[in-house]
């Protein structure tokens, strides 16, 4: 799908969330045949002509001005991540290409090694696992070959695992919330990197293999996996609650260091320590 097509889908999805009364409008007369705002209502709120907005939503107008995008974002009540996604979708689409293999910077590997007592991994822009420490591997994917991230063709993908891997589906007690989060993050990445053929292939694969993913992708929600708390059901050490935080790396801006901490939960900390002992024995 072209970026203009994605832009139209995003605008339609976002206006379907809002009702006239949500934005201080009196509903137009006549039977409403669409969920949410009509095109003419959104155009009125944004201060653009209905014909112009219609062409924009249908992909017939390229490169809308910043002022128009800001007006639409305000009318649709987009948050900062959705606004950024809207701006990414409004640009010209570069030719799809196979990007170079992602590599982990030596400084990042040093940082990962220093986090011996904390589960951690490095995620790439497509949510591929580029590296992990032993505890991160044991906590999230002990059933996967620990050397898999060293081989680009075999790298585990965090989004694929949430939807297609039975172990990961069982691991997250709140898997549906986790699934919404990883899809929103992947949608954000797709807007930033429309030329990434491998990212497009991942979306296509998951859309075909998993109706749940296809439905969530169709919602057009965007947002980073910055930090969230999850209850895990680990097959070796039982239940524990961890906070997953994605930290951006200044020397590798498309990658993030994902760390999992337990905060003041001593029970969860003890469980992690027990898992660490199991890992050391292996």
C-alpha positions, 0 to 999 in steps of 0.5 A: 500500500502506498503512503497516501493510502496509509494516510487515508486509512489513518485519517478514516480510522481516527475520525471514526473514533470521534462523535460530533458531540465529542468536539462540540459540533451539533450533528448534521441532519440526516441518517449517519451512515458512518461511525464517528465524524463525517468528512465534512465535519472534520473539514469544518473543524480543520478549516479546510474545504470538504473537497480538499480533505476528500482528495487528501483522504483518497490519496489524490493530494500529496504533501499537505502543508504543515499548517493543514496537518496541524489543523487536522491533528488538532481536530482529530485530537491526536497525541504527540505520537499520532501527530508525528505519525501523521507527518511521516505519512504525509511525505513522499514515499521512497522506493522500497529497499532491503535495508542493511543488516542491523548491527549492535554498537560495541558500546551497547554490547558493553552496556548489555554485559554490565547489566548482569543481574537485570534481564535486558535485550537490544531491539532493532527498528523492526523489533528484532532481537539484536542481542540479549544478556543471559537473564533476558534470554531466560526470562523472555525466550528460554526456549529459543537458541540463545545464539539466534540474535547473532545470525540475522536470518534467525533473529527472534522478532518480538512482535512475531513472538507475541502473536505466533509463538505459543511460549510467549502467548502463555508468558504474558498474563496480560497478553492482549494489552501487550499485543496492542502495545507492540502493534502500536509501536510497529505502526510507529516504525512503519510510518518512520521507515516506509522504505523498509521492505523487510518491515513491510514483509513482516506486517504482511506475514503477520496480517496473513497468519494472524487475524488478531494482528490484522484487526489491531493493525487496522485500528491504526493506533500508534505509540512507542513501547516506552515503559509498561508493567506486565505480569509474567507466568514463567514456566520455570519460576512461576509468576512475577511482575516486571516493568519493561522499559525501552531506552533509546540509544544515542549512537543507534537511534533506531535501536532500543535497550529494553530492560526489565526491573522489579522495583520494590517487589521483593518477591519478584526480585527473588524470583528473578534471582532464582531464575539467574541461578538456573541460568548460571547452572545451565 
